[in-house]
Amino acid sequence: MADKSSRSLVLYGDGLARFVDTSRTHIHSLASVASCGFLSLPHAPPEETEKERIVREFSQLLDASEAYSIASGLNAKGSEHQISTLDQRFMGLRAALVTDCSTLTSFGKLIGLDILQLTEICQKSDDSFPSDATASELLRLLGFEGGKWLDVVSLYDTVFVHIGGDNMGMLDSLIGSIMKMAHPGSEFAPRLHLSVVLSYGSVTDKDVSVFPVKTPQDGIKHDAFAGLVPRQSYTMRGEKTRDDVRDYCPMLVAQWQDGVTRRDLVDTFSFEALKKLSGNLVIPADRFIHEVAFKLWKAPKYGA
């Protein structure tokens, strides 16, 4: 853990996990120095629309599924007055969401996020090096400017950037620019906690066998062995079993903070590499925000 409080930048590639290939060199370079793993999601409700999926999965990342249920009318007993904002839940956490998705904008406001438009931030960029200028603007929101850590109150403790569509190239370039500015030895590298999260978006039955999280021993069902194989922690919430865990197509996550996060053996940001070599294995997606908040001194440690 850092000896001073940090700031967090979360780059969320919504549905982009399918589009990572060998040409995306920057995301692979990040994975090679980061701590990687999976974030498990629940199954999608029947007949869920794409807009609903986008908001529901984002709500999982912020442990705000109850707020999503209330907002979407799934929780008839709830009301907007019962929705807790992020700053209420995490010791005054100041957070912003950068997105061009209108439905995600509405939900972000509901849980207390300041909303910034991604296109507006990108339009401020220099045409010659657009990713560098975009990275600089995002880092400025967190109190990093001119390659320095400004030891003053920043605008935000954490900034979530939602990138969807076919923008894998944009995300990869942005990662490269950020890593260039926050290189080891730079003044603010030990203060920046960078997370890159990629989801698979809408899934089909074909994905079950292509991107399974379970290992062979997880599938043992014989009564004679039932007591010998413990349940994986991602299938539990406290002492209770999670009834709705999707055992395939998890979110992929890489987290890096110079001198703070533990580097694992992952060398490429792919499902296969993370399954075999990641240090974090699988945690529920709704625990992600708790891990980030801990790095910012805004929450107690989740898990071991």
N, C-alpha and C positions, 0 to 999 in steps of 0.2 A: 504494500500500500504506500502511496506517495506520502512524503513528510509534510506536504502542504495540500490544501484542497485543490482539485483539478476542475477542468471544464470538459464537457463531453460533446462530441460531434457524432451523430448517428446517420449514416448513409444507408437508406433503405431502398433496395432495388426490388420493387414490387413486381413479381413474375419474371425476374431476370435470371434466375438460377439456371434456366434452360439454355441461356445464350452465352454462357461462359465457355470460351474455347481457348486454344493455345495462343491466339493473337492478342488476348487481353493480358498483356504482360504485367501491368501495374497491380492488378488485383492478385495475381499469383505471387508477385514480389511481397505484397503485404502479408499474404497468408504464410509465407516462408519465415516471417519474423514474428508472427502473431500467435495468439492463443485461440484455437479454433474449436468449433463444435456445432451441434445441432440444437434447434429450438422446435420442440414438438407442438403440433397444433391439434385442436379437436376436429372432428368431422364437420363438413359443411352441412347446413340444414338443407332439406329437400327443396329443389327449385329455387335455389339462391341465385340472385342476379349478380352480374359482375360488379356492379356498384356496391351491392351489399357485401360481397366478399372482400372488396378492398377495405371497407371500413371495419368489418368484423375482424379481419386478420391484423389490422393496425391496432385495434383495441386490445387484442391479445398481447401485443408487444408492450403496451402500457398498463397491463393488468386492469383494464377498464371494460371487461366484457359485461359487467353488470350495467354500466352506464350505456353501453351499446344496446343491451336488451331493453332498457327503459326508453331510450331514444327511438328505437325501432318499433316499440309497442309490444315487444315479446313478453315483457314483465308488466302485467296488468296492474299489479299492486304498487308499482314504482311511480315516481314522479320526478321531474327535473330537479325539484328542490332537494332530493335525496342524493343527487350526484355529487361526489366529492371531486374537487379539482386536484391537479397534480401538486400544486403548492400546499394544499391542505394535507395531503397524504405524505409528502416528502419534505418536511421541514422548510417550507418556503421556497422550494425549487422553482426557479424562473426558467420557463421553457418556451421554445418557439417551434412551430412547424412550418417548413418551407415546402410548398406544394402548389400544383396547378389543378388539383382535383377538387371540384366544387363540393362534392358530397363529403370528402375527407375534411375540407375546410369547416363545414358546419359542425361535424363531430369534434374536431380539434377545439373549436371555440367552446363547445359544451363542457369539455373537461379542463378548460382554463389555459389552453395554449394560445399564445400570440401567433397570428397567421401572417406569413410573408409569401409573396408570389415568386415561384422559381423563375418564371420567364423574366420578371423585372430584375432579379439579381443577375441573371445571365446577360441581360441587355446592357448592363453596366460594364460588361467585359470588353477588353480590348480585342479587336478582331484577329490580331496576330496570335495571341495567346489567351483564348477565352477561358480555358479551364484554370489558368493561373489567377486570372482576375476574379473568377467566381469563387475559387478557393480562398482568396484573400478576403473577399467580402464575408464569406461564411465564418472565417476565423476571427474577423473583426468583431462580429456579433458576440464572440466568446471572450473578447479582451486580448486577442493576439493581433499585433499589428507591426508591420515592418520587421518581421522576424523576431519580435520581442514579446515577452510576457509582461503585460501592463499590470502591475500589482495594484490595481484599483478595482472598484466594483464594475463588473462588465454588464452588458445588457442582459445576458442570459447565462445560466449555468449549463444548459444543454440545448442543442439545436438538432431537431430531427429533419432530415431532408428526404422527401418522398419522390422517388424517380421511377416512373413506370413506362409503359409503351415499349418502343424498340430502342431505348436509350442506353443500352449496355456500353456503347462506345463512349458516350458522355460520362457515364459513371466511372469507367476505367481511367479516362483522362483526368477526371477530378481527383481520383485516388492518387494518381501519379503526382499531381501538383501539390496536394496536401503533404504527401510523404517527402517531397523535395524540400518544402518549407520547414517541415518538422523533423528534419533528419537528426539522427543521434548526435548529440553534442551541441545542438542548437539550444537557444535559451528557453524556448517554451515547449520543447519535445517532452520533458518530464511532467508537464502540466496538462497536456492534451490527451484525453482518452478517446481514441478513435474506434468506432464500431462500424463494420460493414455487414449488413444483413441482406440476404437474398432469399426470396420466396419463389415457389414454383407456380404461383397463381392458381387458376382453376385446374383441378386434377381430374383424371379419368381412371377407369378400371385398369387400363394398361399400365399406369404408373405404379400400381401396387407391387408388381414383381420387379420393376426397374429401379425404384428408389426405396427399398425397404429399410427401416431402421432396426428391426429385430435381428438379433443374431440367432444361429441355430438353437442354442440352449434356451432362448426365450420361448421357443415354440414347443417345449416339452409339456405334454398334457397328461401323461400317464400318472395315475394317482400315487404310484410308488415313489415318484420323484418330486411330487408337488411340494413337499416340505423341504426339499434340498435346494431348490432354486429360488432365491429371493426375488421379489418383484423389483424391477428397476425403479429408481427413485423418480423418474419422470412420469411414471404411471401413478404416483401417489401425491396427495395433498395433505400434509400432516400425517395422520395415522389412517386416513381414509383413502380408498382406491378411487382414482379418477375413472369415471364411467365412460368417458368419451375421449379416447386418445387415438389419433390417427397414426398408425405405425408405418407410414410411408410419406414421402415428400415433405420432410421437415424443412424449416428455414435453415439456411447455412449462415453461420456467423463467424467472423474473425474480429478479434479485439486486440488493440495494440496501444501500449503506452510505454515510452522509453524508460527502462529501468524499473518498471512496475509489473507489467504482465509477464507471465511465464511463457516462453517460447516452447512450442511442442515440435513434433516431427513432420508436420504437414508441409509439403513443398509446393503444392498446387491447390488452388481453390476449387475443388471438385468434390462431388458426393463421395466418390470412391476413396479419395485421399483422406477426407475427414472421417469416414467410417473406420478406416484402418489405423489412422495415425493421430487423430485429434486428441488434445489433452482434456477437453471439457466433455466429450461424449455428448449425451442428450440431457437437456433440461427443458421443462415446460416453457413455452413462449411467454407465458404471463409472469415468469420470474425474471425476465430480461431487464425490465426497468428497475427492479430491486438491485440487481448486480451493478447497473450503471450508477444508480443513486448512492450505493455504497462507496464507489470510487470518488464520488463528489462530496462525501461526508454528509450525506442526506438520508441515510438509512443504515440499519444494522446489516451485518453480513448475512447473505442467504446461503444456506448449505455449509459444506465443510470449508 
